[in-house]
Amino acid sequence: MVNIEVSVISRYTIKPSAPSSSLHLLKPYKLSIFDQLTPNTYVPMLFFYRIIDPNFDLPQTLTHLRNSLSETLTLYYPLSGRTKSNLYIDDFDAGVPYLEAEVNCPMLEFIKLRDTELLNHFVPFHPFVKEMESELLPLVSCQANVFDGGIAIGVSLSHKLIDGVTANAFLTTWAAVFRGCRKEIIYPQLFEASLVFPPRNNLPEKYVSLMERMWFEKKNYVTRRFMFDAKAISALQVKAKSEQVPKPSRVEALTCFLWKHQMAASRALVSGTSPILSIAVHAVNLRPRMNPQIRLDNTIGNIFFWAPALLDIQEETAAESSHHELCDLVSLLHESLNELNNDYLETLKGKEGFGGICDLLDLIEEGTSVKPAPEVYAFTTWTRILNQVDFGWGRPFQIGVMGKVGPAFRNLTVFVGTQCDQKIEAWVTLEEKKMVMLENDSKFLAFASPNP
């Protein structure tokens, strides 16, 4: 067993390269209503790069990483600030914590270990912990991890402001600035989110608490990686076809395949009263679903919401749960995804839209408060983002997500793209006993390769 040690050798606070005096002139950045509803927690992202250039200059590279981050923060200055009263971001010169660390192991040897829990050493904040004292916390923190034979860039991104699209824009821009490739900079839209979905000064606490309950529940969770190759994905898409959904997407097929087998694992462990409902919720990027006249493509903030698919599982046995047809589950999910269309989103816009958002939250409250409590499985996809975070060393040969999550979280699957675009990794966080069942499910393993 290799004893991995990650030694932090330098600590910095990186601030926007713009003069401090000009930052003080900037107005506070308003959160959107969706930002307000999102709990304070850090999403980890790790990018592993092999470096084989014999002329590689490490000190110069580390200096340039810091300088290019500072320049990037000038464009994305809200990410350098601090959240105030769950309403806005200010103190833009507070800066971003930035660590540099040495790892006592060649990168390829570390990758061979396949130990996901070690990944937490490479990011500044523990992933998916319910954070308090948000006014003291940075929105971004970075860590450059130096291996023999490579560098891993780890970031902890506060979900209070940063969703997947925001993360992709920020990180792609940092990499482009580092390479001096100005044409690939993504210039952010900084104010549109709060104009389209304005914040509420008097946001009812019950809605904030509801979303925290949706995100966090104390249980013993573990995270595992599973790989789906092109052949497996294609076969699942065939199984997922129906008259209602003749061309299911790769992510739809994978989501419902995992949902099906997670439910089966749960049923196999049931003792006593079983849940009435099983709910799969999938994160949906709302930007492309809005009216084309409202250009939100590069808008930063949480411009997403969860599409829920509900299944009545009352009194089902493990065998019955495993017999759910994949095509039927995909039809449920597909219908839910399609309901988040422009016509519906129009009812959530502006000050008048708060009533529609309250109606939506009330429905969530009603659906999740039935007794016994429903099972909730959450899914999100990074398959169309992050692969182009190229600092000049090529695309990351591996994107890491997380080790062990915080002491309270939820069942979550993150789909991640790979260097081979035909494959998809699923980073699955599940209660430990259910994970053991999943890892020993022969029908699941017929399509999924564990810990690739």
N, C-alpha and C positions, 0 to 999 in steps of 0.2 A: 504493500500500500504506500503510495507516494504521499509524503507529508507536504501539502501545498501551503506555502506562506505568502501572503500578500502584504508587503511592507510599504506603508505610505511614506514617501521620502520628501514630499513638498506639498504645501497647502497655500492656495491663493484665493483671493476674491476678485473675480473678473467683472469689470464694469464696462458699460458701453464706451466706445472710443470717443463719442461726442463729449465736448466739454461739460463738466458738471453743472456749470451755470445755465447751459441751454436745457439740460434735463429738468431743472427746477421750474422752467417756464412751461413745461408740458402739463396739460390738464390731466387730472386723474383719469385712468382708463376704466370705463364702466364695464362691469360684468354683464352678461346676458342672464335671462331667467334660468337657462339651462346650466350656466356656470354656478349660479346660486344653489341650484338643486343638487349639484355634484359634490360628494363628500371630499374632504381633504385626505388624499392618499397619493402615494407615489407609484407611478408605473415605471418599471425598469425596462431598459433596452440596452442590449450589448451587441457590439459589432466587432467581429474578430477578423483581423487582416494578417495574412502572411506577408512577411517582408524578407526578400531574398537578395535585394540589391547589396552588393559588397561595399558600395560607397555610401550606404545609408548613414546620414548624420543625425544621431539621436538627439543631442542637445539642441541643434537647430530646429529639428522637427517639433520638439516639445514647446520651444519658444513660439514657433509659428502657429501651433495649435492654440496657444493662449491668445496670441495677437489676433488671429482670425476669428476666434470666439468673441473677442471684444468688439471687433468690427461688425460681426453679425448681430450682436445685441443692440447696436445702434439702430438697426432696421427693426428688430423685434424687441424694442425697449420695454414693453410691459412684462416680458419674461424676466427682466432684471429687477422688478419691483417686489412689493409685498402687498398681500391682500388686506383690506381694511373693512371691517364690519360686514363681510360677505356682500359688499355692494360695489367696491371699486378696488383698483390697484394704484398705488402711489409709491413714493420713495424709489424712483427708478435708478438711482445711483447706489442702492443697497447692494446690488451685485449678485453674482452667481458663485457659490463655492466650487472650487476646482482643485482636485487632488491629482497627484502623480504618484504612482506606485510601481514597485518592482515585484515580479513574481519569480519564485525560485524554481521554475520549471519551464522547459521548452514548450512552446504553444502546442505543437502536435502531440506531445505526450499528455498535456492536459486534456486535449480534445478526446483522446483515447479513453480517458477515465470515465466519461459519460455520466459524471455525477452532477446532476442539475443543482443540488443544494449548494455546491461550491460557488455557484454564480453570484450569490449574494455578496461575496467578498469583493466583487469587481464593480459594484455600484455604491454610491455614497449613502443612500438611505435604504432601510429594509423595505422590501416591496409590499404594497397593499396592506399597510398598517393604518388603522383609523387614527389619523393625526389630529392633535389638538393644537391650540395656540397658533392658529394659522397666520396671525399678523406677524409672527416672528420667523415663519418658515419661508425659505426661498421657493420660487416656482420651478427652478431648474438647478440641478447640481450635476457636475461632471467628474469623471475619473478616467485618466489615461493610465492603462495598465501595460507595463512593458515586460514582455516575455523575451526569452531567447528565441528569435525567429519570428517575432510578430508583435503587434500592438492590438489591444482590445480597448475600444472606446466605450465606456459605460456611462449611461445617463439615468438620473432619477428625475422624472417629469411629473409635476403636480397635476393631477386630473382636475383640480379646481379650475384650470384655464386650458389645459392642453389635452385635446383628443388626438386620434391617430393622424388625421390630416394636418393638424397644427404641428405635431411632432415631425412629420415627414417634411413639411415646408421648412421648418427651422433647421433640422439636421442636414437636409439637402443643401440649404443655403450655406451653412457653416462649412460643409465640405467643398462647395463651389468657391467660396471666398478663400479657403485654404489653397485650392489649386490655382487661384487666379483666373477662374473661368466665369467671368461676369455675366455672360449670356445665360448661365444656368441658375442664377440667383432667382429665388421666388420672392417677389416683393409682397409683403402681407397687406391685406385689407384689415385695418386695425379697429374700425369703429362700426362696421356694418352689423355685427352680431347684436350689439346692444340697441341698435336702431330697429332691427327687424323683430327681435325678441327682447324688449326692454326689461331691465331688472325691476324688482318691487321693493320699495322701502319698508313695506309692512308685510313681507312674505311670512305667511303663517308658519309657526314653528312645527306644526304637525306634518307639513309637507317635507320639511328638511329632515325630520325624524323618520318619516316614511322611507325616504331615499336611503338614509343610513341603514335602516333595517333591511332594505333590499340588497345593500352591498355587503353588510357585515353580519355574521352569525358565528358564535364561538363553537368551533369543532376542531378536530384534529385533521387538518388538510395536508395532502402531499401533492407534489407536482411531478408529472412524468411526460416524456416526449414520445410521440408516435409518428412514424413516417408513413405517408400514403404515396405510392408511386403512381405513375400515369396509368398503368394497367388496372390497378385497384380502383382508382378514381373513376375511370371510364366504366368499369363494371358496376360500380355503385350508381352512377348516373343512369345506366340502363335499368337497374332495379327501381330507381326513383321515378321513372317515367310514368305518366298517367294521362288520361284525356284532359284533366284540368291543367297539368304541367307537362307538356310534351317535351320540353327542353330544360330540364332542371340544371341549374348551375353547379359547378364543382363544389362550391361552398354550401349550397343548399343540401346536396347529397351527403356531404361529410357531416354537416351539422346534425341532420336527422339520423344518420347512422350512429353517431356518438350518443345522441339523445336516446335512441332505442336501446342501446346496450348499457347506458347508465341507468335507465329505468329498470332493466332486467337485473342489474347488480343490486339495485336498491330493493327490489321485490324479494330477491333471494335472502336478504338480511332482515326482512320485516319480522318483528315479534310484537304481537299486540295489534293495536289499531293502525291501519295503514292510511296514508294520505288519500284524499279524494281526488286531487288534481296533480298532474305533472305539467310544469310550465317550462317551455324553452323560450328564452328571451334572446333576441339577436340585436346587437348594436347596429344602427342604421345611420349612415352619413346622410344628413338631410340636404346638403348643399346641392347635389345634382337633381334633387326632387322638387326644388323650388321653381317658381315661375322664372323662365330664362331671363326676363327683364331684371330680376334681382340677382346680380352677379355676386355670388358668395364663394366662388371657387377657392380663393386664397384667404378667406376670412379666418382669423384665428379665434379660438374658443371652442366650447363644446357644442358644436352644431350637429348633434346626434341625439337619437333617442332609441329606446328599446322597443322592438316589435315582439309582442308576446303570442306564442302559439299554445293553446290550452288543450289538454287531453284528460278526459275523465278516466281515472284508473281505480276507482273505488272497488275494493274487494278482488282486485286482480291477483293472480298467483304469479310466481316467477315465470312459469311456462307460458302463461297467457301474455305477460308483458313482452316476452321475447318474440311473440308471434305478431306483433304489430307490423303491418306491411310498411316498408320504407316509403312506397309511393304515397300512402295515406298521410304519413307524417309530413312528407314534403309538401303535400297539398295544403295542410294546415299552416305550415310555416310560410309558404308562398303567398297564401291569402293574407296573412298578417303583414308581411313585408309590403304587399301592394296597397294596403290600406293607408300607409304613410305616404300618400301622394300629394301633389300640389293642392288639390281641392281641399284636402283635410288640413294641410299645413297652413293654408290661408286663414283657417279659423283660429290659429294659434298666434298669428302675427299681431304686432303692435300692442298698445295698451288694452285694446278690446279683447285681444287673444288670451289674456290671463284667465278669463272665465273658462275658455276651452281647455286650457292647461289644467285648471282646477278640476274640471270634469274628468279629464284623463287620469289625474292623480287619485281622484276619488274612486274611479273604477279599479285602479291598481290596489288601493287600500281594501276595497271590497273583495277583490279576487284573492288577495294574500292573507286575509284575516279569517278565512273559513277554518273550521276545526274538523279534523286535525289539519295542521299546517301543510300547505302544498309543497311539493318538491319544486325547486327552481334551479334550472341549469342555464347558465349564461354563456353566450358565444360572441366572439368578435373576430374580425379578420384583418390581418396585415398583409394579405397576399399581394395587394396592388400598390403597396407603399414600402418604403425603407430599403428596397433592393438597390437603389441608385445612390446610396450614401457613400460616395467614393472620394476619399481624401487623396487620391493619386496613387493608391496601392491596389486599385481594382475594386470590384464589388466585394462586399464582405463575404468570406467563404462560409461563415456561419453567423446567424442572428440568434442571440440568446434572449430569453425572456426573463425567467425568474427561477430562483431556488425555492426554498420553503417560504410560503406567504406568512403574513402576520398571524397573531393568535386568533384573530377573528376575520373571516372573509366569507366568500361564497364559492359554490361550484362554478368554475370558469374555464372555458376552452379558448385559447388564442390560436388562430390559424396563421402560420408564418410562411412566407415564400422562401424558396431556396435558390442556390445558384443554378441548379437544374430546374428551370421554370415549370417543368411538367410534374414536379413533386411538391407536396405540401406537408409541412410539419404541423402537428397538433400538440400544443402544450396544454395538457389537461390537469387542472387542479380539482381534486375530488376528496371527499372524506376517505380516510385511510382504508377503512374496511371495504368500502365500495371499490376503491382502486385495486385492492387485492383481487376482488371478484373480476374486475374488468381485465386485469393482467392475466387472468387464467381462463378467460372466455375464448374458447377455440373458434367460435363463429366470428368474434371480433378480430382475433389475430389472423384469421384467413385473409384479411384485407390490410391490417395495420401492422407495421414492423415496430416492435417496442425498442425504445432507447437507441435510435439508429447511430 
